[in-house]
């Protein structure tokens, strides 16, 4: 009996990779073996960077809170300790937004916890 290659599945698999490589430069968009490497690398970066994005935003929020706190005569570390000691549960995202866009509210919070 002759060998069966299942060309329908093979073509579908290759088309999926070529479709994912849409917009890539040169052979990366239309040569299957090159596109496969490029797409696999892209998926790896996407997976990794979905996690790194969370870290990057946390660093940004901490920097913004620290800048706002230092303008009011305290530090990030002291402020976060004072907030937890007083049972105020505001996350870093909200605190950073207050420090940037609502400085009077942020100032009121800082003054309340650092008496």
Secondary structure, 3 states (H helix, E strand, C coil): CCCCCCHHHHHHHHHHHHHHCCCCCHHHHCCHHHHHHHHHHHHHHHHHHHHHHHHHHHHHHHHHHHHHHHHCCCCHHHHHHHHHHCCCCCCHHHHHHHHHHCHHHHHHHHHHHCC
